[in-house]
Amino acid sequence: MDPSDLEILAYEPSPLGMICLRQRGFASEPGAVVTEITLDHQFLMSSHNTASERALARVGLEMHEGKDLRVLVGGLGLGYTAREVLGSDRVAHVEVVELLPPVIDWLDRGLLPLAAELRADARFAVSQGDVYRRLASPPEARHDLILVDVDHSPDEPLGAGSASFYTEAGLELARRHLAADGVLGVWSYAESPSFADALRRVFREVRVEALCFDNPVIEATETNWLFFARG
């Protein structure tokens, strides 16, 4: 695909606004095809930069020594966090909770770059719903890992409904969904000392990691933040 070409694969209304799935070429990598998602014309994610999404899964798995792990992932996106989790033979089941019906439809139609791989794994399941509402409700099951990658950051949520999750009270509710020695992981594009402090007041072990990478899309070094908590 030529770098000047931009192909709109889908453009649909969602509960958070108009969501777009698109593909384009990449000038610095001739022949490469990049898949992107935007929301109300605001850039959300790209298949070209997936290091932090994958690290969310990788570090979470490193922090848990168990086997037959049951994992809950908040947010399907382009599927890279779920795929990284499924790469471990210690994982027995992965449930992805996705708020936006169009994103699930893109998976079912094979429009997402990892759609075929994810759907071929019998351990993988996806359901439509609000992961924040799920974590605020009494648990019907407990998970060894809960990985949340939905909002821009704890201080910049996509919708008003998730704000309470990042508070001490919200984290107390979410902790009930973790099995013994379970790990909670949260992705953010920005640092959030207030969220880190709330985690430390609720969990016995907290780990905050800054992940830096070169982003040729903006021609700059970018830093994403990963928050992990256990106990």
N, CA, C and O of each residue as an XYZ file, in Angstrom:
924
protein
N       0.852     -1.193      0.000
C       0.000      0.000      0.000
C       0.886      1.239      0.000
O       1.829      1.328      0.786
N       0.593      2.182     -0.862
C       1.351      3.426     -0.948
C       1.126      4.263      0.309
O       0.002      4.322      0.808
N       2.184      4.922      0.842
C       2.030      5.740      2.052
C       0.971      6.825      1.932
O       0.399      7.256      2.933
N       0.707      7.268      0.698
C      -0.294      8.312      0.513
C      -1.718      7.766      0.504
O      -2.678      8.534      0.568
N      -1.859      6.444      0.425
C      -3.178      5.824      0.397
C      -3.721      5.647      1.808
O      -2.979      5.289      2.723
N      -4.989      5.892      1.979
C      -5.674      5.666      3.246
C      -6.987      4.961      2.936
O      -7.846      5.506      2.242
N      -7.136      3.754      3.451
C      -8.345      2.965      3.188
C      -9.187      2.895      4.449
O      -8.716      2.427      5.486
N     -10.419      3.354      4.371
C     -11.356      3.264      5.484
C     -12.038      1.901      5.421
O     -12.792      1.620      4.489
N     -11.772      1.066      6.405
C     -12.375     -0.264      6.442
C     -13.766     -0.237      7.068
O     -14.645     -1.006      6.678
N     -13.961      0.661      8.048
C     -15.265      0.782      8.708
C     -15.332      2.137      9.382
O     -14.327      2.648      9.875
N     -16.521      2.717      9.401
C     -16.752      4.011     10.046
C     -18.175      3.975     10.586
O     -19.137      4.081      9.825
N     -18.309      3.824     11.912
C     -19.613      3.510     12.482
C     -19.845      4.258     13.784
O     -18.890      4.626     14.467
N     -21.113      4.488     14.135
C     -21.418      5.092     15.436
C     -21.186      4.089     16.553
O     -21.338      2.883     16.360
N     -20.817      4.598     17.727
C     -20.631      3.767     18.912
C     -21.107      4.549     20.124
O     -21.376      5.744     20.003
N     -21.221      3.918     21.289
C     -21.637      4.651     22.493
C     -20.725      5.809     22.867
O     -21.130      6.684     23.632
N     -19.499      5.835     22.346
C     -18.556      6.909     22.674
C     -18.332      7.877     21.524
O     -17.551      8.820     21.651
N     -19.016      7.651     20.392
C     -18.837      8.511     19.232
C     -18.534      7.700     17.988
O     -18.574      6.470     18.020
N     -18.231      8.378     16.894
C     -17.934      7.706     15.634
C     -16.560      7.037     15.722
O     -15.556      7.675     16.040
N     -16.546      5.752     15.434
C     -15.299      4.987     15.517
C     -14.913      4.511     14.122
O     -15.756      4.062     13.345
N     -13.633      4.618     13.824
C     -13.138      4.343     12.475
C     -12.000      3.322     12.521
O     -11.098      3.409     13.354
N     -12.065      2.362     11.613
C     -10.976      1.409     11.404
C     -10.403      1.694     10.027
O     -11.128      1.684      9.031
N      -9.098      1.948      9.971
C      -8.497      2.323      8.707
C      -7.133      1.671      8.532
O      -6.509      1.231      9.498
N      -6.678      1.618      7.276
C      -5.360      1.093      6.950
C      -4.650      2.083      6.045
O      -5.273      2.800      5.262
N      -3.334      2.104      6.173
C      -2.535      2.962      5.301
C      -1.133      2.415      5.189
O      -0.715      1.569      5.980
N      -0.409      2.906      4.196
C       0.989      2.553      4.058
C       1.839      3.364      5.029
O       1.358      4.278      5.699
N       3.129      2.995      5.081
C       4.030      3.655      6.023
C       5.295      4.029      5.272
O       5.996      3.168      4.741
N       5.581      5.344      5.234
C       6.660      5.850      4.380
C       8.018      5.246      4.736
O       8.818      4.955      3.846
N       8.282      5.057      6.027
C       9.600      4.566      6.443
C       9.744      3.056      6.279
O      10.842      2.523      6.437
N       8.660      2.366      5.967
C       8.710      0.918      5.780
C       7.920      0.556      4.526
O       6.745      0.199      4.614
N       8.558      0.646      3.362
C       7.861      0.357      2.104
C       7.214     -1.033      2.125
O       7.847     -2.018      2.503
N       5.964     -1.092      1.721
C       5.243     -2.353      1.684
C       4.482     -2.669      2.947
O       3.623     -3.551      2.954
N       4.788     -1.954      4.024
C       4.099     -2.214      5.291
C       2.685     -1.641      5.253
O       2.433     -0.607      4.635
N       1.774     -2.334      5.928
C       0.399     -1.863      6.053
C       0.104     -1.678      7.538
O       0.279     -2.606      8.328
N      -0.335     -0.501      7.912
C      -0.617     -0.167      9.301
C      -2.128     -0.058      9.489
O      -2.815      0.606      8.713
N      -2.631     -0.717     10.526
C      -4.053     -0.628     10.872
C      -4.203      0.295     12.070
O      -3.448      0.197     13.037
N      -5.191      1.202     12.002
C      -5.388      2.195     13.057
C      -6.864      2.284     13.439
O      -7.752      1.988     12.639
N      -7.097      2.698     14.675
C      -8.446      2.994     15.140
C      -8.474      4.435     15.624
O      -7.594      4.870     16.367
N      -9.507      5.180     15.189
C      -9.729      6.529     15.689
C     -11.145      6.601     16.270
O     -12.031      5.841     15.880
N     -11.333      7.525     17.204
C     -12.635      7.746     17.822
C     -12.952      9.234     17.732
O     -12.243     10.065     18.299
N     -14.034      9.563     17.008
C     -14.358     10.968     16.743
C     -13.150     11.713     16.202
O     -12.863     12.841     16.604
N     -12.437     11.052     15.270
C     -11.271     11.612     14.576
C     -10.066     11.802     15.499
O      -9.089     12.446     15.119
N     -10.133     11.249     16.697
C      -9.000     11.295     17.623
C      -8.287      9.950     17.579
O      -8.915      8.903     17.733
N      -6.984      9.981     17.368
C      -6.208      8.742     17.241
C      -6.249      7.939     18.538
O      -6.045      8.485     19.622
N      -6.517      6.631     18.418
C      -6.532      5.754     19.589
C      -5.366      4.776     19.597
O      -4.649      4.671     20.592
N      -5.173      4.061     18.495
C      -4.144      3.012     18.518
C      -3.732      2.630     17.108
O      -4.443      2.891     16.138
N      -2.562      2.004     17.019
C      -1.994      1.605     15.733
C      -1.329      0.250     15.858
O      -0.756     -0.076     16.898
N      -1.406     -0.535     14.804
C      -0.715     -1.828     14.793
C       0.791     -1.656     14.658
O       1.537     -2.626     14.786
N       1.248     -0.431     14.400
C       2.686     -0.204     14.263
C       3.363     -0.057     15.616
O       4.544     -0.379     15.748
N       2.642      0.422     16.623
C       3.215      0.621     17.957
C       2.397     -0.182     18.969
O       1.366      0.283     19.454
N       2.859     -1.370     19.277
C       2.107     -2.249     20.183
C       2.942     -2.693     21.381
O       2.537     -3.589     22.121
N       4.102     -2.073     21.572
C       5.016     -2.528     22.623
C       4.380     -2.458     24.006
O       4.500     -3.397     24.793
N       3.703     -1.347     24.310
C       3.151     -1.201     25.656
C       1.943     -2.100     25.875
O       1.745     -2.607     26.979
N       1.123     -2.310     24.831
C      -0.013     -3.222     24.955
C       0.464     -4.651     25.238
O      -0.120     -5.367     26.051
N       1.538     -5.045     24.549
C       2.090     -6.383     24.768
C       2.775     -6.486     26.122
O       2.703     -7.521     26.785
N       3.443     -5.406     26.532
C       4.117     -5.406     27.832
C       3.123     -5.511     28.975
O       3.434     -6.113     30.003
N       1.935     -4.943     28.822
C       0.900     -5.065     29.849
C       0.636     -6.531     30.152
O       0.524     -6.919     31.314
N       0.538     -7.344     29.108
C       0.316     -8.776     29.292
C       1.571     -9.485     29.787
O       1.506    -10.312     30.696
N       2.708     -9.160     29.189
C       3.945     -9.873     29.522
C       4.343     -9.687     30.980
O       4.668    -10.656     31.665
N       4.320     -8.446     31.455
C       4.718     -8.193     32.837
C       3.703     -8.796     33.802
O       4.081     -9.371     34.823
N       2.417     -8.667     33.482
C       1.402     -9.280     34.330
C       1.623    -10.775     34.486
O       1.494    -11.312     35.587
N       1.952    -11.447     33.400
C       2.222    -12.883     33.458
C       3.491    -13.181     34.248
O       3.554    -14.174     34.973
N       4.500    -12.327     34.112
C       5.741    -12.526     34.860
C       5.504    -12.413     36.362
O       6.193    -13.062     37.149
N       4.550    -11.606     36.758
C       4.283    -11.395     38.182
C       3.477    -12.534     38.809
O       3.396    -12.636     40.033
N       2.887    -13.381     37.982
C       2.083    -14.498     38.502
C       2.776    -15.812     38.149
O       3.057    -16.079     36.980
N       3.046    -16.619     39.149
C       3.792    -17.859     38.931
C       2.892    -19.062     38.696
O       3.399    -20.165     38.492
N       1.588    -18.891     38.717
C       0.666    -20.018     38.631
C       0.505    -20.584     37.237
O       1.071    -20.080     36.266
N      -0.279    -21.641     37.164
C      -0.643    -22.289     35.908
C      -2.162    -22.298     35.787
O      -2.879    -21.954     36.726
N      -2.635    -22.699     34.606
C      -4.077    -22.726     34.339
C      -4.715    -21.382     34.671
O      -5.777    -21.319     35.290
N      -4.058    -20.325     34.256
C      -4.488    -18.980     34.611
C      -5.739    -18.572     33.843
O      -5.888    -18.858     32.655
N      -6.626    -17.901     34.555
C      -7.822    -17.318     33.955
C      -7.632    -15.806     33.916
O      -7.389    -15.167     34.940
N      -7.748    -15.249     32.715
C      -7.390    -13.854     32.491
C      -8.594    -13.087     31.964
O      -9.301    -13.552     31.070
N      -8.815    -11.908     32.529
C      -9.840    -10.986     32.052
C      -9.132     -9.780     31.448
O      -8.296     -9.156     32.102
N      -9.461     -9.452     30.209
C      -8.871     -8.309     29.521
C      -9.973     -7.293     29.259
O     -10.980     -7.610     28.626
N      -9.782     -6.079     29.743
C     -10.718     -4.996     29.474
C     -10.283     -4.216     28.256
O      -9.279     -3.505     28.300
N     -11.024     -4.340     27.169
C     -10.716     -3.644     25.927
C     -10.065     -4.569     24.908
O      -8.980     -5.096     25.155
N     -10.714     -4.771     23.768
C     -10.147     -5.616     22.708
C      -9.150     -4.837     21.873
O      -8.059     -5.329     21.584
N      -9.521     -3.608     21.478
C      -8.636     -2.834     20.616
C      -8.288     -3.613     19.362
O      -9.165     -4.195     18.724
N      -7.020     -3.625     19.009
C      -6.545     -4.392     17.859
C      -6.152     -5.811     18.234
O      -5.761     -6.593     17.366
N      -6.250     -6.156     19.513
C      -6.074     -7.541     19.931
C      -4.690     -7.925     20.403
O      -4.446     -9.102     20.666
N      -3.764     -6.971     20.522
C      -2.382     -7.340     20.828
C      -2.176     -7.759     22.286
O      -1.339     -8.619     22.559
N      -2.914     -7.176     23.220
C      -2.800     -7.635     24.609
C      -3.322     -9.050     24.744
O      -2.681     -9.886     25.382
N      -4.474     -9.336     24.156
C      -5.043    -10.684     24.222
C      -4.119    -11.699     23.560
O      -3.935    -12.799     24.081
N      -3.534    -11.342     22.415
C      -2.643    -12.274     21.719
C      -1.407    -12.575     22.552
O      -0.938    -13.713     22.583
N      -0.870    -11.547     23.235
C       0.311    -11.758     24.074
C      -0.014    -12.690     25.236
O       0.794    -13.551     25.583
N      -1.186    -12.527     25.836
C      -1.602    -13.421     26.920
C      -1.710    -14.853     26.408
O      -1.228    -15.784     27.053
N      -2.331    -15.024     25.273
C      -2.536    -16.367     24.712
C      -1.223    -17.021     24.293
O      -1.178    -18.231     24.075
N      -0.162    -16.238     24.179
C       1.140    -16.805     23.844
C       1.753    -17.617     24.960
O       2.745    -18.315     24.746
N       1.170    -17.538     26.171
C       1.686    -18.304     27.310
C       0.925    -19.615     27.457
O      -0.305    -19.643     27.436
N       1.687    -20.711     27.607
C       1.038    -22.014     27.811
C       0.548    -22.177     29.244
O      -0.024    -23.212     29.585
N       0.766    -21.163     30.093
C       0.236    -21.203     31.457
C      -1.187    -20.654     31.534
O      -1.816    -20.685     32.592
N      -1.680    -20.158     30.420
C      -3.002    -19.532     30.392
C      -4.043    -20.539     29.926
O      -3.891    -21.177     28.885
N      -5.106    -20.669     30.719
C      -6.170    -21.616     30.393
C      -7.336    -20.953     29.669
O      -7.989    -21.582     28.837
N      -7.600    -19.680     29.983
C      -8.773    -19.023     29.401
C      -8.572    -17.517     29.423
O      -8.051    -16.964     30.392
N      -8.990    -16.856     28.347
C      -8.931    -15.405     28.241
C     -10.307    -14.896     27.836
O     -10.829    -15.262     26.783
N     -10.888    -14.052     28.677
C     -12.131    -13.382     28.320
C     -11.833    -11.907     28.099
O     -11.277    -11.242     28.973
N     -12.199    -11.403     26.943
C     -12.062     -9.989     26.630
C     -13.437     -9.342     26.732
O     -14.399     -9.812     26.125
N     -13.523     -8.271     27.494
C     -14.757     -7.500     27.606
C     -14.565     -6.212     26.809
O     -13.712     -5.390     27.145
N     -15.352     -6.042     25.764
C     -15.247     -4.884     24.879
C     -16.546     -4.091     24.905
O     -17.625     -4.644     24.691
N     -16.438     -2.789     25.168
C     -17.614     -1.937     25.281
C     -18.288     -1.678     23.936
O     -19.515     -1.619     23.864
N     -17.508     -1.524     22.880
C     -18.033     -1.031     21.613
C     -18.411     -2.173     20.669
O     -17.530     -2.904     20.216
N     -19.687     -2.342     20.364
C     -20.115     -3.421     19.462
C     -19.419     -3.415     18.101
O     -19.127     -4.494     17.585
N     -19.135     -2.244     17.484
C     -18.450     -2.292     16.187
C     -17.101     -2.999     16.240
O     -16.723     -3.667     15.278
N     -16.367     -2.868     17.343
C     -15.050     -3.506     17.432
C     -15.200     -5.029     17.443
O     -14.406     -5.736     16.822
N     -16.206     -5.527     18.140
C     -16.459     -6.971     18.139
C     -16.877     -7.431     16.748
O     -16.482     -8.505     16.294
N     -17.676     -6.613     16.079
C     -18.088     -6.929     14.712
C     -16.885     -6.989     13.778
O     -16.823     -7.855     12.905
N     -15.924     -6.072     13.951
C     -14.718     -6.106     13.123
C     -13.948     -7.409     13.335
O     -13.397     -7.980     12.394
N     -13.921     -7.867     14.590
C     -13.272     -9.149     14.876
C     -13.995    -10.277     14.147
O     -13.363    -11.113     13.501
N     -15.320    -10.294     14.256
C     -16.108    -11.367     13.638
C     -15.986    -11.354     12.123
O     -16.039    -12.407     11.487
N     -15.825    -10.183     11.545
C     -15.723    -10.057     10.090
C     -14.300    -10.225      9.584
O     -14.062    -10.197      8.377
N     -13.350    -10.400     10.498
C     -11.965    -10.594     10.104
C     -11.257     -9.331      9.672
O     -10.260     -9.400      8.953
N     -11.754     -8.166     10.096
C     -11.134     -6.908      9.695
C      -9.938     -6.539     10.563
O      -9.046     -5.826     10.103
N      -9.901     -7.007     11.807
C      -8.759     -6.729     12.679
C      -7.575     -7.590     12.260
O      -7.768     -8.730     11.836
N      -6.350     -7.070     12.370
C      -5.183     -7.814     11.862
C      -4.962     -9.153     12.541
O      -4.388    -10.054     11.929
N      -5.396     -9.315     13.784
C      -5.182    -10.569     14.511
C      -6.458    -11.405     14.615
O      -6.501    -12.372     15.376
N      -7.491    -11.045     13.863
C      -8.794    -11.687     14.020
C      -8.723    -13.205     13.846
O      -9.223    -13.943     14.694
N      -8.123    -13.670     12.782
C      -8.098    -15.109     12.516
C      -7.338    -15.855     13.605
O      -7.761    -16.926     14.041
N      -6.224    -15.291     14.042
C      -5.407    -15.938     15.071
C      -6.153    -16.013     16.398
O      -6.133    -17.051     17.060
N      -6.803    -14.940     16.788
C      -7.526    -14.939     18.056
C      -8.709    -15.905     18.019
O      -8.902    -16.686     18.951
N      -9.483    -15.856     16.969
C     -10.683    -16.683     16.882
C     -10.360    -18.165     16.752
O     -11.202    -19.012     17.047
N      -9.142    -18.484     16.310
C      -8.751    -19.889     16.165
C      -8.325    -20.514     17.486
O      -8.184    -21.734     17.571
N      -8.115    -19.696     18.524
C      -7.657    -20.201     19.822
C      -8.867    -20.506     20.696
O      -9.650    -19.613     21.021
N      -9.013    -21.765     21.072
C     -10.184    -22.189     21.845
C     -10.216    -21.571     23.239
O     -11.257    -21.596     23.895
N      -9.108    -21.023     23.698
C      -9.056    -20.392     25.024
C      -9.610    -18.977     25.018
O      -9.792    -18.382     26.081
N      -9.879    -18.431     23.846
C     -10.250    -17.031     23.686
C     -11.756    -16.858     23.599
O     -12.433    -17.605     22.893
N     -12.280    -15.871     24.318
C     -13.697    -15.513     24.223
C     -13.823    -14.004     24.358
O     -13.032    -13.369     25.056
N     -14.812    -13.434     23.695
C     -15.042    -11.991     23.779
C     -16.512    -11.750     24.058
O     -17.379    -12.428     23.506
N     -16.787    -10.787     24.911
C     -18.163    -10.435     25.229
C     -18.308     -8.923     25.199
O     -17.355     -8.192     25.470
N     -19.505     -8.462     24.869
C     -19.771     -7.029     24.845
C     -20.204     -6.582     26.227
O     -21.100     -7.178     26.826
N     -19.574     -5.539     26.734
C     -19.934     -5.038     28.049
C     -18.966     -3.975     28.518
O     -17.998     -3.647     27.832
N     -19.235     -3.450     29.677
C     -18.428     -2.403     30.296
C     -17.564     -3.049     31.380
O     -18.082     -3.465     32.416
N     -16.272     -3.135     31.153
C     -15.405     -3.811     32.117
C     -15.395     -3.080     33.449
O     -15.245     -3.715     34.493
N     -15.550     -1.756     33.442
C     -15.569     -1.006     34.694
C     -16.826     -1.332     35.501
O     -16.770     -1.454     36.725
N     -17.941     -1.469     34.819
C     -19.169     -1.858     35.513
C     -19.033     -3.283     36.046
O     -19.500     -3.589     37.143
N     -18.398     -4.141     35.274
C     -18.169     -5.529     35.722
C     -17.350     -5.539     37.004
O     -17.683     -6.259     37.946
N     -16.289     -4.754     37.051
C     -15.394     -4.769     38.204
C     -15.994     -4.073     39.419
O     -15.538     -4.284     40.543
N     -17.011     -3.249     39.203
C     -17.677     -2.590     40.324
C     -18.810     -3.437     40.894
O     -19.351     -3.124     41.955
N     -19.170     -4.513     40.188
C     -20.263     -5.393     40.615
C     -19.713     -6.567     41.401
O     -18.521     -6.856     41.307
N     -20.545     -7.254     42.174
C     -20.080     -8.449     42.880
C     -19.554     -9.480     41.886
O     -20.175     -9.696     40.845
N     -18.431    -10.116     42.181
C     -17.835    -11.051     41.215
C     -18.632    -12.345     41.075
O     -19.048    -12.945     42.066
N     -18.836    -12.760     39.828
C     -19.415    -14.071     39.552
C     -18.317    -15.113     39.396
O     -18.566    -16.311     39.538
N     -17.113    -14.662     39.107
C     -15.939    -15.535     38.993
C     -14.723    -14.700     39.341
O     -14.774    -13.472     39.287
N     -13.620    -15.363     39.702
C     -12.387    -14.653     40.019
C     -11.317    -14.995     38.997
O     -11.282    -16.094     38.443
N     -10.448    -14.022     38.765
C      -9.439    -14.142     37.713
C      -8.044    -14.006     38.307
O      -7.830    -13.303     39.294
N      -7.116    -14.690     37.683
C      -5.720    -14.614     38.126
C      -5.057    -13.327     37.636
O      -4.199    -12.764     38.316
N      -5.456    -12.875     36.467
C      -4.976    -11.604     35.927
C      -6.168    -10.809     35.408
O      -7.063    -11.350     34.759
N      -6.159     -9.519     35.709
C      -7.109     -8.578     35.116
C      -6.289     -7.471     34.482
O      -5.558     -6.762     35.173
N      -6.405     -7.319     33.171
C      -5.615     -6.356     32.417
C      -6.565     -5.367     31.750
O      -7.422     -5.763     30.959
N      -6.416     -4.088     32.067
C      -7.350     -3.074     31.590
C      -6.612     -2.082     30.688
O      -5.658     -1.429     31.109
N      -7.071     -1.983     29.450
C      -6.515     -1.027     28.488
C      -7.689     -0.419     27.724
O      -8.009     -0.844     26.614
N      -8.319      0.570     28.327
C      -9.509      1.187     27.740
C      -9.348      2.702     27.644
O      -9.443      3.269     26.556
N      -9.107      3.353     28.769
C      -9.023      4.816     28.807
C      -7.660      5.312     28.339
O      -6.690      4.556     28.285
N      -7.608      6.608     28.001
C      -6.317      7.218     27.686
C      -5.397      7.135     28.903
O      -4.226      6.776     28.787
N      -5.942      7.471     30.067
C      -5.183      7.445     31.310
C      -6.163      7.506     32.469
O      -7.337      7.810     32.258
N      -5.714      7.225     33.694
C      -6.603      7.366     34.843
C      -7.172      8.778     34.994
O      -8.267      8.955     35.527
N      -6.432      9.772     34.528
C      -6.874     11.158     34.649
C      -7.571     11.676     33.400
O      -8.027     12.819     33.369
N      -7.656     10.834     32.365
C      -8.316     11.229     31.117
C      -9.125     10.048     30.575
O      -8.750      9.450     29.566
N     -10.230      9.712     31.240
C     -11.052      8.586     30.793
C     -11.806      8.924     29.512
O     -12.063     10.090     29.214
N     -12.155      7.882     28.762
C     -12.930      8.087     27.541
C     -14.376      8.460     27.853
O     -15.012      9.188     27.091
N     -14.888      7.963     28.970
C     -16.253      8.261     29.371
C     -16.328      8.468     30.871
O     -15.440      8.048     31.614
N     -17.400      9.121     31.310
C     -17.523      9.448     32.732
C     -17.712      8.209     33.602
O     -17.431      8.248     34.800
N     -18.181      7.122     33.019
C     -18.511      5.935     33.805
C     -17.331      5.212     34.416
O     -17.520      4.384     35.306
N     -16.112      5.497     33.966
C     -14.955      4.757     34.461
C     -14.199      5.478     35.568
O     -13.299      4.893     36.171
N     -14.540      6.734     35.852
C     -13.744      7.541     36.780
C     -13.622      6.904     38.153
O     -12.564      6.986     38.776
N     -14.688      6.270     38.640
C     -14.662      5.718     39.994
C     -13.717      4.526     40.117
O     -13.254      4.223     41.217
N     -13.424      3.851     39.019
C     -12.511      2.700     39.058
C     -11.147      3.099     39.587
O     -10.498      2.307     40.271
N     -10.698      4.305     39.288
C      -9.340      4.740     39.614
C      -9.214      5.279     41.042
O      -8.141      5.729     41.444
N     -10.297      5.233     41.799
C     -10.272      5.683     43.189
C     -10.005      4.512     44.121
O     -10.095      3.353     43.717
N      -9.681      4.815     45.353
C      -9.450      3.762     46.335
C     -10.680      2.874     46.488
O     -10.552      1.652     46.570
N     -11.872      3.473     46.527
C     -13.094      2.682     46.662
C     -13.310      1.793     45.448
O     -13.707      0.637     45.591
N     -13.052      2.319     44.250
C     -13.218      1.522     43.046
C     -12.244      0.362     42.970
O     -12.598     -0.727     42.518
N     -11.021      0.595     43.409
C     -10.017     -0.472     43.400
C     -10.338     -1.549     44.428
O     -10.054     -2.725     44.202
N     -10.928     -1.155     45.557
C     -11.366     -2.150     46.542
C     -12.408     -3.077     45.927
O     -12.377     -4.286     46.157
N     -13.323     -2.523     45.152
C     -14.332     -3.346     44.487
C     -13.688     -4.249     43.437
O     -14.030     -5.427     43.334
N     -12.762     -3.698     42.665
C     -12.113     -4.482     41.613
C     -11.291     -5.618     42.194
O     -11.216     -6.692     41.597
N     -10.671     -5.400     43.356
C      -9.816     -6.427     43.959
C     -10.596     -7.695     44.282
O     -10.016     -8.780     44.318
N     -11.889     -7.580     44.515
C     -12.704     -8.751     44.817
C     -12.755     -9.730     43.647
O     -13.058    -10.910     43.829
N     -12.459     -9.238     42.455
C     -12.513    -10.081     41.260
C     -11.215    -10.862     41.036
O     -11.133    -11.680     40.120
N     -10.208    -10.611     41.867
C      -8.933    -11.312     41.733
C      -8.896    -12.547     42.615
O      -9.334    -12.521     43.766
N      -8.366    -13.627     42.059
C      -8.104    -14.813     42.857
C      -6.883    -14.559     43.738
O      -6.234    -13.519     43.627
N      -6.577    -15.511     44.610
C      -5.405    -15.381     45.484
C      -4.151    -15.141     44.639
O      -3.927    -15.809     43.629
N      -3.341    -14.172     45.074
C      -2.124    -13.773     44.359
C      -2.410    -13.215     42.974
O      -1.513    -13.155     42.132
N      -3.648    -12.808     42.731
C      -4.003    -12.253     41.436
C      -3.350    -10.909     41.179
O      -2.982    -10.196     42.113
N      -3.207    -10.567     39.897
C      -2.518     -9.353     39.474
C      -3.465     -8.489     38.648
O      -4.122     -8.967     37.724
N      -3.519     -7.211     39.000
C      -4.241     -6.212     38.213
C      -3.237     -5.385     37.439
O      -2.257     -4.905     38.008
N      -3.471     -5.213     36.142
C      -2.618     -4.373     35.311
C      -3.450     -3.334     34.577
O      -4.528     -3.645     34.071
N      -2.958     -2.107     34.514
C      -3.683     -1.013     33.866
C      -2.733     -0.245     32.952
O      -1.641      0.146     33.366
N      -3.156     -0.032     31.705
C      -2.371      0.725     30.723
C      -2.756      2.193     30.790
O      -3.906      2.534     31.064
N      -1.767      3.069     30.532
C      -2.028      4.511     30.484
C      -1.026      5.156     29.544
O       0.120      4.717     29.455
N      -1.454      6.195     28.844
C      -0.506      6.915     27.995
C       0.253      7.978     28.788
O       1.187      8.593     28.273
N      -0.150      8.192     30.044
C       0.474      9.247     30.851
C       0.690      8.770     32.281
O       0.027      7.848     32.755
N       1.610      9.404     32.940
C       1.868      9.122     34.352
C       0.679      9.602     35.190
O      -0.001     10.564     34.833
N       0.440      8.906     36.324
C      -0.658      9.306     37.211
C      -0.274      8.989     38.655
O      -0.612      7.919     39.161
N       0.425      9.904     39.322
C       0.808      9.662     40.712
C      -0.385      9.416     41.634
O      -0.288      8.623     42.570
N      -1.498     10.082     41.379
C      -2.662      9.894     42.248
C      -3.208      8.479     42.131
O      -3.638      7.897     43.127
N      -3.196      7.921     40.930
C      -3.653      6.538     40.764
C      -2.668      5.568     41.409
O      -3.085      4.602     42.048
N      -1.378      5.809     41.252
C      -0.381      4.951     41.895
C      -0.554      4.967     43.413
O      -0.427      3.930     44.063
N      -0.842      6.131     43.975
C      -1.062      6.233     45.423
C      -2.305      5.456     45.836
O      -2.300      4.789     46.870
N      -3.368      5.534     45.043
C      -4.592      4.784     45.354
C      -4.323      3.287     45.321
O      -4.823      2.546     46.167
N      -3.536      2.838     44.351
C      -3.175      1.420     44.293
C      -2.422      0.990     45.545
O      -2.679     -0.083     46.090
N      -1.501      1.817     45.996
C      -0.688      1.462     47.161
C      -1.522      1.403     48.436
O      -1.171      0.693     49.378
N      -2.613      2.140     48.466
C      -3.475      2.097     49.649
C      -4.362      0.850     49.672
O      -4.906      0.488     50.716
N      -4.502      0.201     48.519
C      -5.412     -0.949     48.426
C      -4.655     -2.270     48.336
O      -5.086     -3.269     48.912
N      -3.529     -2.285     47.619
C      -2.805     -3.529     47.350
C      -1.479     -3.547     48.115
O      -0.906     -2.503     48.427
N      -1.016     -4.748     48.402
C       0.218     -4.894     49.174
C       1.461     -4.727     48.305
O       2.530     -4.400     48.821
N       1.341     -4.944     47.005
C       2.490     -4.802     46.101
C       2.059     -4.019     44.878
O       1.078     -4.372     44.225
N       2.788     -2.955     44.564
C       2.476     -2.116     43.411
C       3.754     -1.900     42.591
O       4.834     -1.676     43.138
N       3.601     -1.973     41.307
C       4.729     -1.805     40.392
C       4.303     -0.858     39.273
O       3.292     -1.092     38.611
N       5.075      0.213     39.063
C       4.782      1.188     38.017
C       5.950      1.196     37.048
O       7.100      1.366     37.454
N       5.656      1.013     35.768
C       6.712      0.962     34.766
C       6.454      1.977     33.660
O       5.336      2.106     33.161
N       7.508      2.691     33.291
C       7.455      3.590     32.136
C       8.091      2.874     30.956
O       9.210      2.371     31.058
N       7.382      2.829     29.840
C       7.887      2.149     28.653
C       8.071      3.180     27.551
O       7.104      3.760     27.056
N       9.337      3.402     27.170
C       9.663      4.396     26.148
C       9.953      3.708     24.817
O      10.578      2.648     24.776
N       9.490      4.325     23.732
C       9.733      3.765     22.407
C       9.677      4.883     21.381
O       9.026      5.907     21.592
N      10.371      4.673     20.262
C      10.353      5.631     19.162
C       9.063      5.453     18.372
O       8.740      4.348     17.935
N       8.339      6.535     18.193
C       7.086      6.499     17.449
C       7.271      7.285     16.152
O       7.235      8.516     16.166
N       7.468      6.589     15.031
C       7.693      7.302     13.767
C       6.463      8.050     13.271
O       6.575      8.926     12.414
N       5.292      7.714     13.801
C       4.075      8.413     13.387
C       4.150      9.879     13.781
O       3.748     10.755     13.015
N       4.671     10.151     14.995
C       4.794     11.528     15.470
C       6.251     11.996     15.449
O       6.558     13.122     15.841
N       7.150     11.106     14.979
C       8.579     11.399     14.862
C       9.157     11.879     16.193
O       9.829     12.907     16.265
N       8.879     11.113     17.232
C       9.352     11.464     18.574
C       9.368     10.213     19.440
O       8.788      9.185     19.090
N      10.045     10.325     20.576
C      10.013      9.245     21.560
C       8.767      9.403     22.415
O       8.456     10.492     22.896
N       8.069      8.303     22.593
C       6.814      8.318     23.346
C       6.976      7.459     24.590
O       7.723      6.481     24.580
N       6.284      7.818     25.651
C       6.305      7.046     26.891
C       4.888      6.676     27.289
O       4.016      7.537     27.411
N       4.669      5.379     27.490
C       3.421      4.892     28.057
C       3.703      4.378     29.460
O       4.848      4.078     29.798
N       2.661      4.276     30.273
C       2.817      3.886     31.668
C       1.978      2.656     31.971
O       0.824      2.556     31.556
N       2.572      1.727     32.698
C       1.895      0.479     33.087
C       1.867      0.401     34.601
O       2.894      0.554     35.262
N       0.684      0.163     35.145
C       0.482      0.045     36.587
C       0.083     -1.387     36.911
O      -0.837     -1.936     36.306
N       0.777     -1.984     37.864
C       0.478     -3.354     38.288
C       0.312     -3.395     39.793
O       0.989     -2.673     40.525
N      -0.600     -4.249     40.250
C      -0.841     -4.385     41.684
C      -1.215     -5.825     42.008
O      -1.838     -6.518     41.203
N      -0.824     -6.259     43.198
C      -1.127     -7.634     43.628
C      -1.410     -7.626     45.132
O      -0.812     -6.872     45.899
N      -2.344     -8.496     45.520
C      -2.579     -8.729     46.938
C      -3.671     -7.867     47.547
O      -3.954     -7.981     48.740
